[in-house]
Structures are given as structure tokens and as C-alpha cells.
């Protein structure tokens, strides 16, 4: 798979997860069909879950935030294992995979729009160290960050 295809796929996957998170309590269309939402326990459960996801989304989006599964579960008012299962079932990937993928997309956007060093991009994207960034980047894109940047520059993709 070419690196542009991987980038598009990565962004689409992250956007799909973001759109699911942005559905916060998007059950309004269902509420119009039902006279009283308090009578439908499944609807209440769904709204409750989406409000939990909205809280998690706000937590993830805070700058300079150390993100942990324990803290996310606490914010969602759930036990850690229950939250992990809920998140995977609802979003379609583990909490850590979701965070990692969104961070890689952020890093790719930084690469495309700036000439920051790879280390600065790693830290600005939320990675604690460069080696974990490199492993995650290669796992998702199939290229190291340096290889990706070289190809990006060769293709004329840097928006300076």
C-alpha cells in the first residue's frame, strides 16, 4: 500500500471514530419518534453511552493531557474493564489504538504543514518519547517518520 493510501486510510479511520464520538447524544431523531424517552430503556442507555463518549472526547482533546484508560473510565463513571469493552464495542477499536491512531494523524498533519523536527512533532502529537512514536508510526503507516517525511518532500506535499 502506498504511503498516501495509508494516510487516507488512517485519516478516514480516525474521522470515522471522531464522527462516532461527535454523535454525543445524536439520538434526537429517535426521540422524535418516541413520545417519552423515559419509557424506552434502550434509548436511555444509548443516550447515556453517547454522553459518556462526549465526556471522553472532551478529555482526549485537552492539550497537554496525559491520557489514560483509568482516567477515561473514571470520567465515564465506569469500571476500567467495562469501559474498555464498551469503547471497543462502540468505536470498533481499543481505547489505546484509537488514541494512538489519532496521535499519528496529528503527527502526519504536522509533517504536512510544518518543518518541525520529528522529535518536536512526536511530543506535540502527545507521544512521551520518540521510540514509541516511531514504532506506532511505522505500525500504522508502514514507514518510519523520517521515510514518510522524505517521501512527502519528494512528492512536494509539504505545505510551507
N, C-alpha and C positions, 0 to 999 in steps of 0.2 A: 504494500500500500504506500503510495507517495505521501510525503510529509504534508502537503496541502490537504489531501484527503483525510489524513489523521486529524489535522487541525479542524477541519469542517466537522468531522465526526465527533471530536471532543467537544467542540462548541455546541453542537446540536444536543449531545447528551446532557451537558450541563444546563443548557437552556430548557430542555425538557424537564429536568429536575427543578430548575428555578420556576418554570411555569406551574409545576405541580405545587411548589411551595407558595407561589403567588395566588393560588386558588383559595387562600386562607379560609374564608367561610363562604366559598362560592356556591353554596347550596341555595342561594336566593331563588333560583329558578324552581327548585323543588319546594321551597317554602310557599310559593305562589299556588302550587298545585294542591297543597295540603292546608286545610283550614287552620289547624293548630299544630305547630311543630312539636309542642309538648306531648302530643299523643303518639308521636312516631319515635320510638326509642332508637331505631337505626339512624334516623336523621339527626337526632340529638348527639349520638355517638360520633357520627361523621363530622358534624359541626365542631364538636369538642376536639376531635383529632386535628381538624384543619386549624383551629385556633392554636393548638399546641405547635403545629408546624409553623405558624406565623411567628410565634414567640421564638422558635428555634432559628428561623430566618433572620430575625432582628439580632439575635445573639451572634450568629455567624458573621453578619455584616458589620459588626462593630470593629473599628480599626484597632490595631494593636491588642487584640484579644487572643488570649491563649485558649484555644477551643479544645474541649474535652468531652468525651461521651458522658462522663459522670455529671458534668455541669449541664450539658444539654438535657439529660434525663431529669435532673433536678428542676430545670426551667419548665420542662413539660409535665412536671408533677407525676413522674413515673419512675418505677424501679429501672435500674440500668439495663438489665437483660430484657425487660419488657419493652423499653424504649428502643433498644437495638433491633428487636424483632419487628416492632411497629414501623420503624423507619425503613427497614429493608422491604417489608411487605408493601408499604405505601409508596416509597420512592423507587424501589426496584434495585437498589444497591445499598451497601453498608454505609453507615454514617461516615466512617473514615474514608472510604472510597469516594464518597460524594465530596467531602471536604478537599481531599487530595486533587480530585479532578477539577474542581472549581479553582483551586490554587494554581494548577498548571495552566488553565485557561487564562487566568490573570497574568501569569508569567509570560505566556505567549503574546498577550496584548501589550505587555510592557516591552517585549522584544521587538514587536512590530512598530511601536510608536516612540521608542527612545533608544539612546545609545548607552544606557546604564550598563555597568559590568554585570556579569552573570551572578556574581555574589550578591550585589545590590538587588537584582531582580528576585533572587531566591528569598532574601529577607523581606523585601517589600510585598512578596506574594504570600507570606505567612509561614515559610519554612524556617525551622530553627537552625539548620545547618546545611551546608552546600552538598554534602554527600547524600543526604536524604532527598534533597531536591533533584539531584542528578539521577538517582535511582527511580524516583517517581516519574520524572520527565521522560526517561528512556522507556519505562514500562508503558506509559500512555501514548507517547508519540513514536516510539521505535528509534529515536535518535537521542544523542546526548544534547544538552542545551547548546554547547559550542557548535556541534554539527548542524543543529537546527538553525542557529543564527547565521552560520556560513552559507547555508542553502538559501535562507531568507535574503541575505545580502546579494547572493549571486542571482536570485530571481528578481532583485530590485524591489523587494517587499517592505523595506524599512521606510516608514512614514516620517521622514525628518522634516 
